[in-house]
């Protein structure tokens, strides 16, 4: 199993939402309200697949680019 931050574990179990501060690949920081759906690993990185309320669609977030969550 992939070790996950407790906030993500909890949101996955409860179906709850998380507020993220996220750094994009180009270093742009955004705040997102997301509902986590699943976690996946690819090419040595771990990703959170979540429903992004800002974009109103499924988005993928790299765990090591999440600056803060709550």
PyMOL commands that set and color helices and strands:
alter all, ss='L'
color gray80, all
select helices_A, chain A and resi 6-14+63-65
alter helices_A, ss='H'
color red, helices_A
select strands_A, chain A and resi 17-23+29-42+45-52+57-62+66-69
alter strands_A, ss='S'
color yellow, strands_A
deselect
rebuild
show_as cartoon
